[in-house]
Amino acid sequence: MHPQSSDWSGLRLRVPASTSNLGPGFDFLGLALSLWLEVRVLERVSGGGIEFVELAGTAADWPRGGENLLARAFERGAPATGLRLSVTSEIPIARGLGSSGAAVAAGLLLAERAAGVPAGEDQLLEWGLELEGHPDNSSAALLGGCTLAVPIGAGKLRVVRAELSPTLGFALAWSDETLPTREARAVLPAQVPFTDAIENPRRLALLLEGLRRGDPELLALGIEDRLHVQHRLPLIRGGREALEAARAAGAWAATISGSGSALIALGPRARMQPVAQAMSRVLRGGSARVVEAVHGAPRFDHSRA
């Protein structure tokens, strides 16, 4: 049963950004962060598909046709329903901060509401994997918090939630230069040394415990990666120096966000503003934000503000 038109008008959904590939968590570790994609439903219309009345903020650069991930995700779950939307995003595109994962999550959550029957968490997560090709950003955007999303074959997915210490703060910085995921993947080697392959899970154990405790030493040791960071960092102009600046300014750990070009630093909440500024100064002309971890799944409301 579809909601009535009055239930749709003014409906708002906010979906968070996410960092992924965190340290040794390549292609499965995601963390929802407080940069937002906001969708406002103007009305439900006859026929299927999404009509974008307004695309603002970084969403102004979205495609409006068949490549639009929000529209594709919505049609995957509710092909017979049509909506007119206004969308605003503050999530930078092609910076490794989950802009595509947030769009997919928004489309799937709108589709679930349009269907009138819950698709269920597992189904939404699996559709997210199908649409994005990797599960870390869409899973974090759909569930909130810190997620470890592991494909288990035949399109299935298991997601484990990891605990985050409330003492942790997060700083982001990115330059004006984008780094599309396909380019960041192209520099990764087809094979890695055995010593690197066994080192990453060791570091992951330290990272997860560091995130749970807010432990500076465990985070500093656990953030180290052997599979992707060393290959991608040269693609980010000033990236290595910016990570060093973050640590010098008080960060306990710093690395690439997703596939880049954004960087993320973790540390005591009171130090995150100086850390963000330190990274931004090195990146020259870039942007910096202090953000919070976002806990809990996105919710609908009828705010018209």
GIMO-V594400 format. One record per helix or strand. SS is the DSSP state (H for helix, E for strand). FROM is the first residue (numbers start at 1). LEN is the number of residues. If there is no record, write none. Layout:
ss:SS from:FROM len:LEN
ss:SS from:FROM len:LEN
This chain:
ss:H from:5 len:4
ss:E from:12 len:9
ss:E from:29 len:17
ss:E from:49 len:9
ss:H from:58 len:4
ss:H from:69 len:9
ss:E from:82 len:8
ss:H from:99 len:17
ss:H from:121 len:12
ss:H from:136 len:8
ss:E from:146 len:8
ss:E from:156 len:7
ss:E from:168 len:7
ss:H from:181 len:6
ss:H from:194 len:20
ss:H from:216 len:7
ss:H from:229 len:7
ss:H from:239 len:10
ss:E from:253 len:4
ss:E from:263 len:6
ss:H from:269 len:15
ss:E from:287 len:5
ss:E from:293 len:1
ss:E from:300 len:2
